[in-house]
Amino acid sequence: MRPEDLFLAIGTVEESRLARSEFCVSSEIKQEDKNMNMKSGTVIKNLLTAALIVSMLAVTAYAVTGFLIYDSPEEMVSAIFGNSTGFDHDTGSIRPDPYGGPEGIIVEPTFDRVAADEDVVAEDVVPHVNPVGQSVCFNGYTLTVDAFTYDSATRCGFVTYLLENPKGVSGYRLQSDGEIWYDGQPDLVQVNQYGYPYIIQEKTTPTCLAASYYFQWDARRGEKLALSLQSQEDRYTPEEFAALIEDEVEARKQAMTPQQAMDTIRQNLGDEVFAQIFAGMTEEEIAEQCYTEIVACEVANRMEAESTSEAIEIPLDQQSRLKGVTAGTGSIRISTVSLRIDMTDLTFLHTDSQGNHAIDTGNIDSVVIRFADGEEYTVFDGYILNYTFCVTDMPEENVATEIIVPPEEDPNGEGYSYMENSHGYCLLTVMFNRIIDVDVITAVVINGTELPVDQ
């Protein structure tokens, strides 16, 4: 982990999954997520938390294995996307939001898989299944990455793996859809790309956890897909870690002047973000926090080198594409396993629930795919969440611009500035919980507006 990664992580708590609630997403929480920004009063707290998460030790060893979880790619794809996982249900529910939000709070989602069409699996997916067959051992565990599939059009894929320990694999619990959670700890299997792991129940034993990880590729997280093992031993209590940072800060002050500390942080963040974070603080307070952040990053780097195994790295072919179609004049890309929406040119989505102009994926309330036979696949709508993950993002070419509001336009008469992104959160990516036949898709319906597939 580089120092700048920690600074970036401060504002991305959801992705690090430090605190997630079980399918409880109120409209108020959604609004808070959309408006997340870094505040000077919480910088150190979040940074110390991020640094603490990456603690522990490392010994690695590789071995070559074969395609082993299932007897064939057809069997694998049909199983992990089929309707026999043991975690499917179509009895979702929602309750009123105690804070008065109009959307309510999801108590239980509808997560309803369907049987995979054998012909679609064989023709459209199996040719893209690639065996990996690599293992890494660490801290008593063996991680074996079995096989993966990747679609460069939607930037989505899935990878299967086995996590084994002769003493038993524990410390995780399952959500109602089969998602694997490690409460209060980082996931034992670390993956550099965003996504969620789901258990393969029929292949799991007390000493072996079989799972499929559904992911979105982002070059900012690495050119390759990388999986490694994370130690789950707690080296420090929060109090011990804080004392460690305090001691090292005092030592750092002997080697670096306050100005050098501030210049280091300014260089990492940039002048504008630096000014935003430390606005209203004295120079002495700024220097103290900069010392602390520098030390926390150094400690995190040191601990990370000792806390994870060597990674199994998987190259992702950016020319590899599953069969797919587009809609909305190319704004929507759909493959057999995933969907990606760029709402930049979808002007009917540029108004939020209050009627304000906003290019933000939070404006997308429902997505439905229609087929030629009249059937529909509701990807999400209310408590219907028929996906393995759904993530919003900014384009990689996104540029932030400082907007200055002069005193005469400020109700308080003081004037202020803020950063506005050129694109905003205009990308929405969804990994399906089923295999679909793209040849018979007729349209995509977003918020009730039908967009026929492009011809």
Secondary structure, 3 states (H helix, E strand, C coil): CCHHHHHHHCCCHHHHCCCCCCCCCCHHHHHHHHCCCCCHHHHHHHHHHHHHHCCCCCCCCEEECCCCCCCCHHHHHHHHHCCCCCCCECCCEEECCCCCCCCCEEEECEECCCCCCHHHHHHHHHHHCEEEEEEEEECCEEEEEEEEEEECCCCEEEEEEEEECCCCCCCCEECCCCEEECCCCCCCEEECCEEEEEECHHHCECCEEEEEEEEECCHHHCCEEEEEEECCCCCCCHHHHHHHHHHHHHHHHHHCCHHHHHHHHHHHHCHHHHHHHCCCCCHHHHHHHHHHHHHHHHHHHHHHHHHECCCEEEECCCCCCCCEEEECCCCEEEECCEEEEEHHHCHHHCECCCCCECCCHHHCCEEEEEECCCCEEEEEECCEECEEEEEEECCCCCCEEEEEECHHHCCCCCCEEEEEECCCCCEEEEEECCCCCHHHEEEEEECCEEEEECC
